[in-house]
């Protein structure tokens, strides 16, 4: 029988956390699930952990070459059979009632996408506050393309909607040929959901908390470099070339573009300072004075804050 949900877990050097992710997927209530683990050429015992489960419990795909988080997830999406697909990072977890609540809300609204709140857990295991205030998500009810783009504007967004972990109706993804951009190491989640919304997908909000995001030092999503921002800007340009946007979405898209340019200028400035290249740093500062304003706090602090704007759990 076709499962209700396919969990896609892209795994790279995840031997320490993969069991937790798999166990949380297995613990889902009131829905049938299939679990697909895609090993992206791990160098540790990730494959052994995945193989320790019966094949009818965990379907393992061992990629012959490293494809990055987007490529690994795409391999899982291609193999999925469920009515719905849920991407689960290998170092995160989901609460037992999550998928039943999200699917019920989406199907009641005839929506193709659903999102919920996120519990943040520090590296020492201490829970932090929820990612979004409950009242904020309850008021949203549904997220439009304009809402989503506006929630991904660096330096300006009050709440970064890039942290949302959507579940998708698999048929909708396939009918619209929607997959992750394999050229992105940060921001591929944003482009996929934005593309789904641009193709007419409706995204409803389940205000309860179902996803558990574990902060881990050294994760891809917490180490932001200039080339990441440049790649996101290129992906945004490609998005704009193929997807129509209404006035609200275009205005938000323009703000996001400006914010990416500010982030790139700031990271370029930091790069020149670290390389002890004062002339290049001065040229960058003169070409974009906004970059200098972000130097008003220690570089390490600002870098952390800028990285947090993009920390969307990208296959860490």
C-alpha positions in Angstrom: 0.0 0.0 0.0 1.1 3.6 -0.6 2.4 5.2 2.6 0.9 8.4 3.8 4.4 10.0 4.2 7.9 9.5 2.8 10.6 10.8 5.1 13.7 11.8 3.2 16.8 11.9 5.3 20.0 13.1 3.6 22.9 11.9 5.6 26.6 12.9 5.5 28.8 11.8 8.4 25.8 11.5 10.6 26.6 8.4 12.6 26.1 10.2 15.9 22.6 11.5 15.2 21.0 9.3 12.5 19.4 6.9 15.0 17.6 9.8 16.6 16.2 11.1 13.3 15.1 7.6 12.2 13.5 6.8 15.6 11.5 10.0 15.5 10.2 9.2 12.0 9.2 5.7 13.0 7.3 7.1 16.0 4.8 9.0 13.9 1.2 8.4 15.0 -1.9 7.9 12.9 0.0 7.9 9.6 1.9 5.2 7.6 5.4 6.1 6.8 8.4 5.0 4.7 11.8 6.2 5.7 14.5 6.8 3.0 18.0 7.5 4.1 20.3 8.8 1.4 24.0 8.5 2.3 26.0 11.2 0.5 29.4 9.5 0.6 29.9 9.6 4.3 33.3 9.0 5.7 32.1 7.7 9.1 29.8 4.8 10.0 26.6 6.4 8.7 26.1 3.5 6.2 26.5 1.0 9.0 23.9 2.8 11.1 21.4 2.8 8.3 22.0 -0.8 7.4 21.3 -1.9 11.0 17.6 -1.4 10.3 15.6 -4.0 8.3 15.1 -3.0 4.7 11.4 -2.9 5.1 11.9 -0.2 7.8 14.6 1.9 6.3 15.3 2.1 2.6 18.9 3.0 2.0 20.3 4.8 -1.0 24.1 5.0 -1.1 25.1 7.6 -3.6 28.2 6.7 -5.8 29.4 10.3 -5.5 28.8 13.2 -3.2 26.0 15.4 -4.5 25.6 17.8 -1.6 22.4 18.3 0.5 20.2 19.2 -2.5 21.3 16.3 -4.6 21.0 13.8 -1.8 17.4 15.0 -1.1 16.6 14.8 -4.8 17.6 11.2 -4.9 15.3 10.6 -1.9 12.4 12.4 -3.6 12.8 10.4 -6.8 12.6 7.2 -4.8 9.7 8.3 -2.5 6.3 6.6 -2.8 4.3 8.4 -0.2 1.4 10.8 -0.8 3.3 13.4 1.1 7.1 13.9 1.5 8.8 15.3 4.5 12.5 16.2 4.5 14.2 15.5 7.9 17.8 16.6 8.5 19.9 13.7 9.8 20.7 15.6 13.1 17.2 16.7 13.8 14.0 15.0 14.9 10.2 15.3 14.6 7.6 14.9 17.3 5.2 11.9 17.2 2.0 13.8 16.1 3.6 16.1 13.6 2.7 14.6 10.2 -0.8 13.7 11.2 -1.5 17.2 12.2 0.1 18.8 9.2 -1.5 16.5 6.6 -5.0 16.9 8.2 -4.7 20.7 8.1 -3.4 20.7 4.5 -6.0 18.3 3.2 -8.9 20.2 4.9 -7.7 23.4 3.1 -7.0 21.6 -0.2 -3.4 22.8 0.2 -0.3 21.2 -1.3 2.2 22.4 1.4 2.1 22.7 5.2 4.5 24.1 7.7 4.6 24.2 11.5 6.6 25.6 14.4 10.1 24.6 15.2 11.7 23.7 18.6 15.3 24.8 18.9 17.6 22.6 21.0 21.1 23.8 21.9 24.1 21.5 21.3 24.2 20.6 25.0 20.6 19.3 24.7 18.9 22.3 26.4 15.7 23.4 24.7 15.4 27.0 23.7 12.3 29.0 22.9 10.2 28.0 19.9 11.4 29.5 16.6 8.3 31.5 16.1 5.8 32.9 18.7 2.6 30.8 18.6 0.4 33.8 18.0 2.5 34.8 15.0 1.9 31.5 13.2 -1.8 31.4 14.2 -2.3 34.8 12.6 -0.5 33.8 9.4 -2.8 30.8 8.7 -1.5 30.6 5.1 1.8 31.8 3.6 1.8 33.4 0.1 4.8 33.8 -2.2 5.1 37.5 -1.1 4.9 36.5 2.6 7.6 33.9 2.1 10.0 36.1 0.2 9.5 39.0 2.7 10.3 36.6 5.5 13.7 35.8 3.9 15.1 39.4 3.6 18.4 39.6 5.4 18.8 42.2 8.1 15.1 43.1 7.8 12.9 40.1 8.4 11.5 40.0 11.9 11.1 36.2 11.7 13.1 34.2 9.2 10.6 32.0 7.4 13.6 30.2 5.9 13.7 28.1 9.0 10.3 26.5 8.3 10.4 22.8 7.4 7.6 22.2 4.9 5.9 19.0 3.9 4.9 18.7 0.3 2.2 16.8 -1.6 4.5 14.5 -3.7 2.2 14.6 -6.7 2.4 18.4 -6.8 6.2 18.3 -6.7 6.3 15.8 -9.5 3.7 17.4 -11.7 5.6 20.7 -11.5 9.0 19.1 -11.9 10.1 20.7 -8.6 13.4 19.6 -7.0 16.2 21.1 -5.0 18.8 23.2 -6.7 21.9 21.1 -6.5 24.2 24.1 -7.0 23.2 25.5 -3.6 24.8 24.5 -0.3 22.8 27.1 1.6 19.4 28.4 0.6 18.1 25.4 -1.4 15.2 25.0 0.9 14.1 28.6 0.2 14.2 28.2 -3.6 12.2 25.0 -3.5 9.4 26.4 -1.3 9.4 29.7 -3.2 9.2 27.8 -6.5 6.3 25.7 -5.2 4.4 28.8 -4.2 5.1 30.5 -7.5 3.7 27.4 -9.3 0.4 27.9 -7.4 0.9 25.7 -4.4 -1.0 26.7 -1.3 0.9 26.6 2.0 -1.1 26.3 5.2 0.3 26.9 8.7 -0.1 24.4 11.5 0.7 26.5 14.5 1.7 23.7 16.8 5.4 22.6 17.2 6.4 19.4 15.4 10.0 19.8 14.2 13.0 19.7 16.5 16.0 21.7 15.2 19.3 20.7 16.8 22.0 23.4 16.7 25.4 21.8 15.8 28.7 23.6 15.6 30.3 23.4 12.2 27.1 22.6 10.3 26.9 23.9 6.7 23.9 26.1 7.6 25.9 27.9 10.4 29.0 28.6 8.4 28.3 31.4 5.8 30.8 32.4 3.2 30.8 34.9 0.3 30.4 32.2 -2.4 27.2 31.0 -0.6 25.6 34.4 -0.9 26.8 34.7 -4.5 25.2 31.4 -5.4 21.9 32.4 -3.7 21.9 35.6 -5.7 22.4 33.6 -8.9 19.6 31.2 -7.9 17.3 34.2 -7.2 18.0 35.6 -10.7 17.1 32.2 -12.3 13.9 32.1 -10.2 12.8 35.5 -11.4 13.5 34.5 -15.0 11.0 31.7 -14.9 8.4 32.5 -12.3 5.8 35.3 -12.5 5.3 37.4 -9.4 2.5 39.8 -8.3 3.3 43.3 -7.2 3.7 42.4 -3.5 6.0 39.5 -4.4 8.1 41.6 -6.7 8.5 44.3 -4.1 9.6 41.7 -1.5 11.9 40.1 -4.1 13.6 43.5 -4.7 14.2 43.9 -1.0 15.7 40.5 -0.7 18.0 41.2 -3.7 19.2 44.4 -1.9 19.7 42.4 1.3 21.8 39.8 -0.5 24.0 42.4 -2.0 24.5 44.0 1.5 25.4 40.6 2.9 27.9 40.0 0.0 29.5 43.3 0.5 29.9 42.7 4.3 31.3 39.3 3.8 33.7 40.6 1.1 34.8 43.3 3.5 35.5 40.8 6.3 37.4 38.6 3.8 39.7 41.5 2.8 40.3 42.5 6.5 41.2 38.9 7.4 43.5 38.7 4.4 45.1 42.0 5.5 44.2 43.6 2.2 43.3 47.2 3.3 43.1 48.7 -0.2 40.6 46.0 -1.2 38.7 46.6 2.0 38.5 50.3 1.4 37.3 49.8 -2.2 34.5 47.5 -0.9 33.6 50.0 1.8 33.4 52.9 -0.7 31.4 50.9 -3.2 28.8 49.9 -0.5 28.8 52.0 2.6 26.1 49.8 4.1 28.8 47.1 4.6 30.6 49.4 7.0 27.6 49.9 9.2 27.7 46.2 10.1 31.2 46.7 11.5 29.7 48.6 14.4 29.7 45.3 16.4 32.5 42.7 16.6 33.0 40.8 13.3 32.4 37.4 14.9 29.1 38.6 16.4 27.9 40.1 13.1 29.0 37.0 11.1 27.0 34.8 13.4 23.9 37.0 13.0 24.3 37.1 9.2 24.7 33.4 9.1 21.6 32.9 11.2 19.6 34.7 8.5 20.5 31.8 6.1 20.6 28.9 8.6 17.8 26.9 7.1 19.1 23.4 7.9 20.7 22.6 4.6 21.8 19.0 4.9 24.4 19.7 7.5 
